[in-house]
Amino acid sequence: MRYVEEFRDPKAAKGVLAAIARVACQIGATREEPVRIMEICGGHTHAIFRYGLDKLVHEGIEFIHGPGCPVCVLPMSRVDECVEIAERPGVIFTTFGDAMRVPGSRKSLMQAKADGCDIRMVYSPLDALELARRNPDREVVFFGLGFETTTPSTALTIQQAARERIGNFTVFCNHITVPPPIKALLDDPHMKLDGFVGPGHVSMVIGIHPYDFIARDYGKPIVVAGFEPLDLLQSVLMVLEQIRDGRAEVENQYARVVPEHGNPVSLAAIAEVYEERPSFEWRGLGEIDASGLRIREAYRAYDAEEKFGIGYAVGRAKVEEPEGCACGAVMTGRIKPTACPQFGRGCTPDMPLGALMVSSEGACAAYWTYGGARVASETEPAE
């Protein structure tokens, strides 16, 4: 298949759904005892709800939403640190748009902008670098955010800044990696997971072998998936077939985009610019060893944490979640968004309590966008 319409063909989808139902019955999956498949990527969560796949698959399949939204997994303290940098005199703070409305304990970046901070939305770290060229008397800070998908572009931008010796450009590095939190979830005795749908965009950079431990050490199947309806349905079928056959392997449904060993140019840039942090805090999961990246000594001049003496460079205070906010539990798949007492009431896209309601990949945003008031009304407590 080459064209997007082919990946959304209803007739083909019906055939895959029938195969899913057949294999689900073969392994004894029921509504009461479902096969629990975690989609790691927030883009997959939105696709599942946009196309209603959770309603179309066999009732014995339950989708569990994992920590696959890089904006959502940031703890509130990191948003506070962004605001603190942006409030410094002479700073132009730049960020991707989906981070603008994420609440910190005091305010969001959007609110800080309304209060007079020079905060600008950009589409690429190269846009931030261009701002630094045009404003040599200002400090330009880029909010480096995302999994392995966006890490190469930030690394390449830092390399370009170093080549040009641009001294007024830094990155507030919050790049994180996918495998460590998956391991943390698998080590959690309260989590019951039968298989994984692996992230397509991340895997485009790192390949499929960083997930080998999931199959080898935990005996769980994982299938790296694309983002169209047939991609996801086929990936679910592949997971179920592994379970039926007693196999646990890493399979690549998204081979048209994801190379087995990743993108060598991207991986080389990441390796040159970044190194593992000893640990990094994840919302809902706490500190996870070697799960974040920091800028290497050779490029330390472009590290905003070091330049401004903030964050992990000086020690950090833990910020508690707002009372009643269940972002951590939703993020780690322990509950569905509608089980949060604030969903659709104290927390809406207009007045969010947590990142999951405003991020373009957040699970709560997916439920709200594709379920809206109907979903919210279903969660109203009985009188």
Secondary structure, DSSP 8 states (H G I E B T S, - for coil): --SGGGGG-HHHHHHHHHHHHHHHHHTT--SSS-EEEEE--HHHHHHHHHTTHHHHS-TTEEEEE-S--TTTTS-HHHHHHHHHHHTSTTEEEEE-GGGTT---SS--HHHHHHTT--EEE-SSHHHHHHHHHH-TTSEEEEEEEESTTTHHHHHHHHHHHHHHT-TTEEEEEEEB-SHHHHHHHHT-TT----EEEE-HHHHHHH-SGGGHHHHHHH---EEE--SSHHHHHHHHHHHHHHHHHT---EEETTTTT--TT--HHHHHHHHHHEEE-SEEEETTTEEEET-BEEE-GGGGGGBHHHHHT-GGGT--------TT--HHHHHTTSS-GGGSTTBTTTB-SSS-SSGGGTSTT-HHHHHHHHHHHHHHHHTS---
